[in-house]
Amino acid sequence: MKYEYMKESEQMLQYFQFPKFLLKLRISQTAKFLYMILYDRARISRKNSWIDKYGNVYLIFPIDELSVQIDKCKSSVKTALKELFSVS
């Protein structure tokens, strides 16, 4: 058997975080995946100080871009967003 080793100079992969509480929610896989994408974007927003006067982190992620990012149609993205809002 031939083994492949990671090289020191090799770039590390980036990952989305999947919070365990999502497993218990009765929402679609699309909604769970969308949550991970939005959470990742929110982390970037916080890092870049996109915070309103009330201390809330905000992000801008148009439906068009979300649909491309998760490879779903706009109506699927909107449905998944509604699911997330319904359990928030």
Protein Blocks (a to p, Z undefined) as FASTA:
>chain_A
ZZddddfklccdddddddfklmmpccdfklmmmmmmmmmmmmmmmmnopacfkopacddd
dfklmmmmnopafklmmmmmmmmmmmZZ
